[in-house]
Amino acid sequence: PLALNCNLREVAERTPGFSGADLANVVNEAAILAARRGKTQVFQEEFLESIEKVLLGPERKSHILSKKEKEIAAFHEAGHALVSSSLPEAEPVRKISIVARGLAAGYTLKMPTEERKIKTKSEFLAELATLLGGYCAERLKFGEITTGASNDLERASQLARKLVKEYGMSSLGPIAFGEKEESIFLGKEEIYRNYSEKIAAKIDKEVEKFVKDAETRAKKILTKKKGLLEKIARTLIEKETIEKEEFEKLIGLKKIEKVEPSPRKLESIKVKIRKL
C-alpha cells in the first residue's frame, strides 16, 4: 500500500514523457525497494529512487572514485547544474549526484515542471550550453579536460546537427537536409544524403558554430560565478548528493510561494463574477 506522505505531484514532475509501462516499472521497483528495507508501505523516497533506477540504471556502490576523480566529478556536475540554473529557458535542476549509476560516474537530473510536446530554439540553445557546462567547469578549475565529458560532447554535437539538418534553426534557413526512408523488411529508418559536398561543409560549419557559442555561453556563466561553482562542488564532495531544495538554497534562489485567497475573498470574487 501507498504511504500517506507520498507527494504524487513530485513523482509526476520527475516522470515527464513516461508511458504507462514506464510508470508501472517505477511502481514495481518502488515496491521491491520498500520490501527489501522491511517496510510495510511504499514511501516517497522509494518512489524517487526507483525513478532514477529506471532512468539511469542501478546504483554502483562498488564503483569507488579516488579523491581526485571525486573532485573532478563534483566540479563537472556542479558546472552542469550552475549553467542550467542560470538560464531561464533551461529545465530546473532536481538533483545532483556523484554516486555512480549505470555507466555514469555522476549525474545532474533535470526535469521540466510540465510535459511539453514542442521546444523552442532558445530552449535548445540553453540545453547545449548546459551540456557544455561540465566540460567548461573542468577546464576552468583544473586547466585541462578529462574523458568524463565525452558523452556530453557527443550529445551536444548530435543536438547541434539536428538544429541544422532537421529543425531549420540555423542560418542555412528552413531546409531539411537528408531524406528519411523506412526499410520494408527490417523496419529501420535510414537517412540518405541528398545534398552536395559544398552544403555538407556549410552544415559542419553551422554545427561548429552552435557548439562553440554554447561553450562561450557556459564559460561566461561559470567564470562570473566561480565562487558559487566552488561552493556547490565542495558540498557535493562532502554529501555526494544534493536535492533540489538544498541546491536552490545554495545558489540563493528565492522560492515564490503560492498565496491562496481567504474564503471571504474567494466569495467576494464569485459574487463579482456572477454580477458580470
Contacts in CASP RR format, 6 or more apart in sequence:
PFRMAT RR
TARGET T0000
AUTHOR 0000-0000-0000
METHOD contacts of the structure
MODEL  1
PLALNCNLREVAERTPGFSGADLANVVNEAAILAARRGKTQVFQEEFLES
IEKVLLGPERKSHILSKKEKEIAAFHEAGHALVSSSLPEAEPVRKISIVA
RGLAAGYTLKMPTEERKIKTKSEFLAELATLLGGYCAERLKFGEITTGAS
NDLERASQLARKLVKEYGMSSLGPIAFGEKEESIFLGKEEIYRNYSEKIA
AKIDKEVEKFVKDAETRAKKILTKKKGLLEKIARTLIEKETIEKEEFEKL
IGLKKIEKVEPSPRKLESIKVKIRKL
1 40 0 8 1.000
1 41 0 8 1.000
1 42 0 8 1.000
2 41 0 8 1.000
2 42 0 8 1.000
3 41 0 8 1.000
3 42 0 8 1.000
3 43 0 8 1.000
3 44 0 8 1.000
5 43 0 8 1.000
5 44 0 8 1.000
6 42 0 8 1.000
6 43 0 8 1.000
6 44 0 8 1.000
6 47 0 8 1.000
7 44 0 8 1.000
10 44 0 8 1.000
10 48 0 8 1.000
11 26 0 8 1.000
11 44 0 8 1.000
11 47 0 8 1.000
11 48 0 8 1.000
11 51 0 8 1.000
13 94 0 8 1.000
13 111 0 8 1.000
13 113 0 8 1.000
13 114 0 8 1.000
14 48 0 8 1.000
14 51 0 8 1.000
14 94 0 8 1.000
14 109 0 8 1.000
14 111 0 8 1.000
15 22 0 8 1.000
15 23 0 8 1.000
15 26 0 8 1.000
15 51 0 8 1.000
16 111 0 8 1.000
16 112 0 8 1.000
16 114 0 8 1.000
16 115 0 8 1.000
16 116 0 8 1.000
17 115 0 8 1.000
18 26 0 8 1.000
22 54 0 8 1.000
25 54 0 8 1.000
26 47 0 8 1.000
26 50 0 8 1.000
26 51 0 8 1.000
26 54 0 8 1.000
27 42 0 8 1.000
27 50 0 8 1.000
29 50 0 8 1.000
29 53 0 8 1.000
29 54 0 8 1.000
30 42 0 8 1.000
30 46 0 8 1.000
30 47 0 8 1.000
30 49 0 8 1.000
30 50 0 8 1.000
31 42 0 8 1.000
31 46 0 8 1.000
33 46 0 8 1.000
33 49 0 8 1.000
33 50 0 8 1.000
34 41 0 8 1.000
34 42 0 8 1.000
34 43 0 8 1.000
34 46 0 8 1.000
37 46 0 8 1.000
39 46 0 8 1.000
52 95 0 8 1.000
52 101 0 8 1.000
52 109 0 8 1.000
53 59 0 8 1.000
53 101 0 8 1.000
55 109 0 8 1.000
56 101 0 8 1.000
56 102 0 8 1.000
56 104 0 8 1.000
56 107 0 8 1.000
57 101 0 8 1.000
57 102 0 8 1.000
58 101 0 8 1.000
58 102 0 8 1.000
59 99 0 8 1.000
59 100 0 8 1.000
59 101 0 8 1.000
60 100 0 8 1.000
60 101 0 8 1.000
60 102 0 8 1.000
61 99 0 8 1.000
61 100 0 8 1.000
63 100 0 8 1.000
63 105 0 8 1.000
65 73 0 8 1.000
65 98 0 8 1.000
65 100 0 8 1.000
65 105 0 8 1.000
69 105 0 8 1.000
70 98 0 8 1.000
70 237 0 8 1.000
71 233 0 8 1.000
71 237 0 8 1.000
72 138 0 8 1.000
72 142 0 8 1.000
72 146 0 8 1.000
72 148 0 8 1.000
73 98 0 8 1.000
73 105 0 8 1.000
73 106 0 8 1.000
74 98 0 8 1.000
74 233 0 8 1.000
74 234 0 8 1.000
74 236 0 8 1.000
74 237 0 8 1.000
75 134 0 8 1.000
75 137 0 8 1.000
75 138 0 8 1.000
75 141 0 8 1.000
75 142 0 8 1.000
75 229 0 8 1.000
75 233 0 8 1.000
76 106 0 8 1.000
76 134 0 8 1.000
76 135 0 8 1.000
76 137 0 8 1.000
76 138 0 8 1.000
76 146 0 8 1.000
76 148 0 8 1.000
76 149 0 8 1.000
77 96 0 8 1.000
77 97 0 8 1.000
77 98 0 8 1.000
77 106 0 8 1.000
77 107 0 8 1.000
77 108 0 8 1.000
77 134 0 8 1.000
77 236 0 8 1.000
78 96 0 8 1.000
78 137 0 8 1.000
78 229 0 8 1.000
78 232 0 8 1.000
78 233 0 8 1.000
78 236 0 8 1.000
79 133 0 8 1.000
79 134 0 8 1.000
79 136 0 8 1.000
79 137 0 8 1.000
79 218 0 8 1.000
79 222 0 8 1.000
79 229 0 8 1.000
79 232 0 8 1.000
80 96 0 8 1.000
80 108 0 8 1.000
80 130 0 8 1.000
80 131 0 8 1.000
80 133 0 8 1.000
80 134 0 8 1.000
80 137 0 8 1.000
80 152 0 8 1.000
81 93 0 8 1.000
81 96 0 8 1.000
81 108 0 8 1.000
81 232 0 8 1.000
81 247 0 8 1.000
82 133 0 8 1.000
82 137 0 8 1.000
82 221 0 8 1.000
82 222 0 8 1.000
82 225 0 8 1.000
82 228 0 8 1.000
82 229 0 8 1.000
82 232 0 8 1.000
82 251 0 8 1.000
83 90 0 8 1.000
83 129 0 8 1.000
83 130 0 8 1.000
83 132 0 8 1.000
83 133 0 8 1.000
83 134 0 8 1.000
83 136 0 8 1.000
83 217 0 8 1.000
83 218 0 8 1.000
83 221 0 8 1.000
83 222 0 8 1.000
84 90 0 8 1.000
84 91 0 8 1.000
84 92 0 8 1.000
84 93 0 8 1.000
84 108 0 8 1.000
84 110 0 8 1.000
84 126 0 8 1.000
84 130 0 8 1.000
85 92 0 8 1.000
85 93 0 8 1.000
85 247 0 8 1.000
85 251 0 8 1.000
85 253 0 8 1.000
86 221 0 8 1.000
86 225 0 8 1.000
87 126 0 8 1.000
87 129 0 8 1.000
87 130 0 8 1.000
87 221 0 8 1.000
88 126 0 8 1.000
89 120 0 8 1.000
89 122 0 8 1.000
89 123 0 8 1.000
89 125 0 8 1.000
89 126 0 8 1.000
90 110 0 8 1.000
90 123 0 8 1.000
90 126 0 8 1.000
90 127 0 8 1.000
90 129 0 8 1.000
90 130 0 8 1.000
91 110 0 8 1.000
91 111 0 8 1.000
91 112 0 8 1.000
91 127 0 8 1.000
92 110 0 8 1.000
92 111 0 8 1.000
92 112 0 8 1.000
92 113 0 8 1.000
92 244 0 8 1.000
93 108 0 8 1.000
93 109 0 8 1.000
93 110 0 8 1.000
93 244 0 8 1.000
93 247 0 8 1.000
94 109 0 8 1.000
94 110 0 8 1.000
94 111 0 8 1.000
94 243 0 8 1.000
94 244 0 8 1.000
95 108 0 8 1.000
95 109 0 8 1.000
95 241 0 8 1.000
95 242 0 8 1.000
95 243 0 8 1.000
95 244 0 8 1.000
95 247 0 8 1.000
96 107 0 8 1.000
96 108 0 8 1.000
96 109 0 8 1.000
96 232 0 8 1.000
96 236 0 8 1.000
96 241 0 8 1.000
96 242 0 8 1.000
96 247 0 8 1.000
97 106 0 8 1.000
97 107 0 8 1.000
97 108 0 8 1.000
97 109 0 8 1.000
97 236 0 8 1.000
97 240 0 8 1.000
97 241 0 8 1.000
97 242 0 8 1.000
98 105 0 8 1.000
98 106 0 8 1.000
98 236 0 8 1.000
98 237 0 8 1.000
98 240 0 8 1.000
98 241 0 8 1.000
99 106 0 8 1.000
99 240 0 8 1.000
99 241 0 8 1.000
100 106 0 8 1.000
101 107 0 8 1.000
104 151 0 8 1.000
105 148 0 8 1.000
110 130 0 8 1.000
121 163 0 8 1.000
121 167 0 8 1.000
121 169 0 8 1.000
124 159 0 8 1.000
124 163 0 8 1.000
124 167 0 8 1.000
124 169 0 8 1.000
125 210 0 8 1.000
125 213 0 8 1.000
125 214 0 8 1.000
125 217 0 8 1.000
127 159 0 8 1.000
128 156 0 8 1.000
128 159 0 8 1.000
128 160 0 8 1.000
128 210 0 8 1.000
128 211 0 8 1.000
128 213 0 8 1.000
128 214 0 8 1.000
129 214 0 8 1.000
129 217 0 8 1.000
129 218 0 8 1.000
129 221 0 8 1.000
130 218 0 8 1.000
131 152 0 8 1.000
131 153 0 8 1.000
131 155 0 8 1.000
131 156 0 8 1.000
131 159 0 8 1.000
131 214 0 8 1.000
132 152 0 8 1.000
132 156 0 8 1.000
132 211 0 8 1.000
132 214 0 8 1.000
132 215 0 8 1.000
132 217 0 8 1.000
132 218 0 8 1.000
133 152 0 8 1.000
133 218 0 8 1.000
133 222 0 8 1.000
134 149 0 8 1.000
134 152 0 8 1.000
134 218 0 8 1.000
135 145 0 8 1.000
135 149 0 8 1.000
135 152 0 8 1.000
135 153 0 8 1.000
135 215 0 8 1.000
135 218 0 8 1.000
136 215 0 8 1.000
136 218 0 8 1.000
136 219 0 8 1.000
136 222 0 8 1.000
137 222 0 8 1.000
137 229 0 8 1.000
137 233 0 8 1.000
138 144 0 8 1.000
138 145 0 8 1.000
138 146 0 8 1.000
138 148 0 8 1.000
138 149 0 8 1.000
139 145 0 8 1.000
139 219 0 8 1.000
140 219 0 8 1.000
140 222 0 8 1.000
140 223 0 8 1.000
140 226 0 8 1.000
140 229 0 8 1.000
141 229 0 8 1.000
141 233 0 8 1.000
156 211 0 8 1.000
156 214 0 8 1.000
157 207 0 8 1.000
157 211 0 8 1.000
160 206 0 8 1.000
160 207 0 8 1.000
160 210 0 8 1.000
160 211 0 8 1.000
160 214 0 8 1.000
161 203 0 8 1.000
161 207 0 8 1.000
163 169 0 8 1.000
163 170 0 8 1.000
163 210 0 8 1.000
164 170 0 8 1.000
164 172 0 8 1.000
164 177 0 8 1.000
164 203 0 8 1.000
164 206 0 8 1.000
164 207 0 8 1.000
164 210 0 8 1.000
165 176 0 8 1.000
165 177 0 8 1.000
165 178 0 8 1.000
165 203 0 8 1.000
166 176 0 8 1.000
168 174 0 8 1.000
168 175 0 8 1.000
168 176 0 8 1.000
170 206 0 8 1.000
170 209 0 8 1.000
170 210 0 8 1.000
171 206 0 8 1.000
172 199 0 8 1.000
172 202 0 8 1.000
172 203 0 8 1.000
172 206 0 8 1.000
177 194 0 8 1.000
177 195 0 8 1.000
177 199 0 8 1.000
177 203 0 8 1.000
178 191 0 8 1.000
178 192 0 8 1.000
178 193 0 8 1.000
178 194 0 8 1.000
178 195 0 8 1.000
179 191 0 8 1.000
179 192 0 8 1.000
179 194 0 8 1.000
180 189 0 8 1.000
180 190 0 8 1.000
180 191 0 8 1.000
180 192 0 8 1.000
181 189 0 8 1.000
181 190 0 8 1.000
181 191 0 8 1.000
181 192 0 8 1.000
182 188 0 8 1.000
182 189 0 8 1.000
182 190 0 8 1.000
183 189 0 8 1.000
183 190 0 8 1.000
193 200 0 8 1.000
195 203 0 8 1.000
222 229 0 8 1.000
228 250 0 8 1.000
228 251 0 8 1.000
231 250 0 8 1.000
232 242 0 8 1.000
232 247 0 8 1.000
232 250 0 8 1.000
232 251 0 8 1.000
235 242 0 8 1.000
235 246 0 8 1.000
235 250 0 8 1.000
236 242 0 8 1.000
242 250 0 8 1.000
248 255 0 8 1.000
261 269 0 8 1.000
END
